[in-house]
Amino acid sequence: MSLVADSSTLEATVRSLAGFTAERAPITTCYLDVDGRRHPRHVDVERRAELLLRTARARLNGAAADPSVETDLRRIADWIRAGFDRSRTRGLAVFACAAHDLFEVVPLPVPVHDRVVVNHVPALGQLESVLQDHEPIGVLLADRQRARMLVFELGELTERSELFERTPAGDPGHQDRGDLNNAIEAATAAHLRHAASVAWRAWQERHFAHLAIGAPDAVAGSLESLLHPYLRERVCGRMPVEVGAGLAEIRAAALDVEHAVDRAREAALVDRLRAAVASGARGVAGLGPVLSALNERRVERLLLSEGYEEEGWRCPDSGALAEVGPTSPVTGGRMDKVLDVVEDAIELALNQGCKVDVCVGNADLDVLGRIGALLRY
């Protein structure tokens, strides 16, 4: 088991799991919060996992009676009970299907919400949410003499480089004050150009989606103007952090930036959806219309509220989804009942190459039915 340390690795994992469909038995997905800040002892994690799995078994009733599912639940409990490295792991996603010899553990450096899902496809909604909510953010800190470049990704900070250039102190007895000021300004300008170059090299190594700047007002504007155009487009705001700050302080400020970026992105997408639905062009809202659009392969982007789940129906032949059954809206044949058709919708959207956005606490999306889609046509 190795920690998922970057978003590109996690995205590859999500795409791989999205292509897995169980035919002989359901897949059991278990999300478990193992954050040591809230659950310091392993025995606490073990007890919570046992309660979660026992509650899921009672809730699933007939589904859990499947021998493969029973094996999955026991194997997940045994794996957690055996212990694992919690030094950096704050969330677990486990995907199991004994009938298909599947048992994959995805350890995450960020927490997840406790949940067990039994379905014929993996429940990938929370992993998609982690991807959307933790895009890499570059952090450029600078003053007149120092600069630091870091990358904040999946809750972790990585220091990429540090630069120190001494500003001329001068000798007032032998040098004209105007010349000294000019020398200081020239040295500062050169230093900020170097800092901008450091940021550009860091972006070439790790294409972060956003860039936050922490610098005094006297230099922040100049620094931003010296950035490569690609980086200027990615500037998402200023951080109230000095260049010499500790990693804990920088991480806390980066978290604030991340939350602001995520909520702004989600709000903009929901505004687009609301306008599209209101105009009747390239937008649908509500479970039934969204499933119909997915069946017709018209969806470009799927939006849903965090934690949204509903029972529904799936056609075993065509894979078509429906809010109401048991007759397939595509083939006219009989459909199978599924415990969470929203997860099926996510899986179908991913397999069609759609973007999936899980929105946190967006009241406008909740009013629209907690799910919507921007359409290709």
Residue, then its C-alpha position, 0 to 999 in steps of 0.5 A: m500500500s502506497l500513499v496517493a501523493d499527487s493528483s495525476t496518480l489519483e486520476a489514473t486510479v479513478r479512470s482505471l476503476a471507472g472501467f471496472t464493471a462486476e458481472r458475477a457479484p456486486i462490488t463493495t466500496c468502503y470509505l473510512d476517515v482515519d485522520g489521526r487528528r480526530h482518531p488518534r488511536h488505531v483501536d478507535v479506527e478499528r471500532r468505527a470501521e466495525l460499526l460502519l461495516r456492521t451497519a452497512r450489512a444490516r442496511l443492505n439485507g438481501a444484497a449483503a447476503d451475496p457470498s461475495v459481498e460477505t467475503d468483501l466485508r470481512r476482508i475489509a474489516d480484517w485488513i483494517r484490523a491488521g494495521f497500516d501506516r497512518s503517519r500520513t494517511r488520513g482517508l481510505a478508499v477500499f474497493a473489493c469484489a471477491a468474485h472478480d478477485l478485486f481488492e484495491v486500497v487507495p490511501l489518501p493524505v486527506p480525510v473522506h466521509d465514512r460510507v459503504v456502497v454495494n453496487h455493480v460499479p465502484a463508488l467513485g464519487q468521493l475520489e472525484s470530489v478529492l480530485q476536484d477539491h485538491e487541484p495542485i496550487g503553486v505558492l510563491l513567497a517573496d520579499r526584497q531579498r528572499a523567495r520560496m517556491l512550494v506546491f500544495e497538493l492533496g493537503e501536503l506542501t512540497e518545497r521546490s526551491e529557495l532563493f536568497e539575494r542580498t540587497p546592496a547596503g551601501d556606504p552613505g559616506h562614500q556613495d550618493r544616496g540617489d545612487l544607492n537607492n537606484a542600486i537597491e531598486a535594480a537589485t530588487a528588480a533582478h531578484l524578483r525576475h529570478a523569483a518569477s523564473v523559479a516559479w516558471r521552472a516549478w510549473q514546468e516540473r509540476h503543472f499546478a492549476h493555480l498560483a498564490i502569491g505571498a509578498p509585501d504590497a510594495v513588491a507583489g504587483s511587480l512580482e506578478s507582472l514579471l510572471h510568465p503569461y501562463l502563470r499570470e493566468r493562474v494567479c488566484g489571490r494573495m496569501p498573508v504569509e511572510v517568506g520566512a513563515g513555517l510550513a504549518e502557517i503556509r499550509a493553513a493559508a494554502l488551505d484557505v486559498e484552496h477552499a476559496v478556489d473550489r467554492a468559486r469554481e463550483a459557484a460559477l459552474v452552477d450559475r452556468l447550469r442554472a442559466a442553461v436550464a432556464s433558457g432550455a438550452r444545453g442544460v438539464a436538472g434533476l435525476g430523471p432528466v440527467l439520466s436520460a441525457l447520459n443515456e443519450r450521451r449528450v452530457e458534457r459535464l455532470l454536477l452533483s451535490e456532495g453526499y447525494e444518493e438515490e435508488g434507481w434502475r439499470c438495464p443489464d443489456s444496454g447499461a441505460l439508467a432510469e429513475v423509475g422502473p422496471t421497464s427500460p426507457v431505451t430497450g423496453g426490457r426489464m431493468d435491475k434495481v440498484l441501491d445508488v443510481v447516482e454512483d452509476a451515473i458518475e461511472l457512466a459519465l466518466n466512461q463517456g469522458c465527461k467531467v464530474d464536479v461534486c459541489v459542497g454546500n451549494a444551495d442553488l444546486d440543491v434547489l435544482g434537485r442536487i444533480g444537473a448536467l451541462l450538455r454537448y447539444 
